[in-house]
Amino acid sequence: MSLSGFIEKNYSGNLEGYRFECDKNLPSTPIGTGCVMYAYYSTAMYGTVGTAAQIGTPRTSSSGHTALEAFTPRQVYSLDKKIDDGLASNGTLYAVRGGNYENQAGKCVNADYDDPSANYELGDTDITCRIFYWYKKE
């Protein structure tokens, strides 16, 4: 991806133990506070499985990683309106609550990741969202 100019440096993606680190083994985002993680998701996100880029701040543990929030709902909504359909749980770009806000009403979106009717919580001004950008849905 660095050869295409999509990202600036080469990243191995190799983990040292279970450590994901922004700008070390994952590319950092130019806005927000996160990293870009590319993966296949077999657990349904708003009813969708497939290959996606998840943009969030990684939290690491011996059992794996959870992506944390990197954007406000308004930042994600603005991006979603420009490149997709402006709907949090539909299209190519999804907004999902960050790991610190899972199952918390009023943060990022108005539903959990397993509810395909989620809408943006635009009154939430905190950094509570992560992004899924789907390359291939199954």
N, C-alpha and C positions, 0 to 999 in steps of 0.2 A: 504494500500500500504506500510505502514511502516513495517508491519509484514513480508512482502515479501522481505524487504531490498531494495525496489525500491527507497524509500525516507527514510531519517533518523529520522524524527520526526512525530508526529501525528498533523494533521491540520484539524480544524473543517470545514473550508470553510465558516464559518459564517461571515457575514458582520456586521460591526458596522456602521449603516447608509448605505452608499454606498462605504465604504473604502475597497479597496483591498490593502494589504501590503505584500511585499516580506518577507518571513521568520516569518510572524505572522499568517496570515490565508491562505497563499499560499506558497508552497515550493520554495526556491530560486534555481537557476540553478548553477551548479558547474563551468560553463564558462559563459562569457557574463555578463550582468548586470540585468538579468530578473528573472521572476517567471514563474511557470508552472500553467496554468489555464485549467481545463478540462471542456468541455462544448459541448452541441449539437448546431450546427450552421445551422440555417434554411436559412440564406442568403447565396447564392452561392459564394463560393470562387473558382475562376477559373472554374466555372461550377459545383462544387462539394458541396453537403450538406451532413451532417452527424455528427458523434461524433469525436472530435479531441482534442489533447492537443495543446494549443497555448502557445508558449514561447515568452514572451516579458515583458516589464516593464509596470505595470498597471498605467494608469492615471485615477483618479476617479473624479466623479462629481455627482451631485444629479440626473442626468439622466442616470447614468450607468457608464460603463468603456470603455476605448479604450486602446488597448495594444500598447505600444510604442516599439521602436527599442531596441534591445539588442545585435545584432551581426553585423559584417561587411558582405558584400556579399560573400567575399572569405571564411569566416568561415562557412557560411551556405552551400556554394557550396562544400567545402571539406567534410563536414558531409554528404551532399546529395549524393556525389559520393561514399562514403564508405558504406552507409546503404540503398541507393535507386538507382535512375537512373541518378542523376546529372542534372535533368531538374527542373527548378524552379516551374513550374506549372503543374507537372505531377507526377504520382506515389503516394507514401505514405507521403513524406515530401515535403511541399510547402514553398517557400520563399515569403514573402509579405512585402511591405513597411511598416515601422512603422508609427504610428499615426502622428508624426511630419512631415512625408515625403509623405503622401498620395497625389496623383495627381501631384507629382514632378518628371519630367523626369530625367533620369540619376542617380536615387537613388535606390539602392538595386536591382530592376528588371526593365526591360524596358517597363512594361505595368502595368495598374491598376489591382486590384484583380478580376475584372469581365472579364478580357481578358485572355482566356486559352492558349495564345501563349507566355506568359512571359518568358524571359531568364534573367540570372544573368547579372548585371552590374559590372563586375569584376574590372573595372577601378575606381570604387567608393571605396575609402579606409575608409570612415566614417562608424560609427555604424548607419545603416539605416534600418536594416532588423528585422523582427520577423519571427517565424517559426510556421507552422501548421503541426502537425504529426497526420495523420488520423488513427483512430482505426476502424471506421466503416463508409464506404461511402454508400450512398443510391442512 
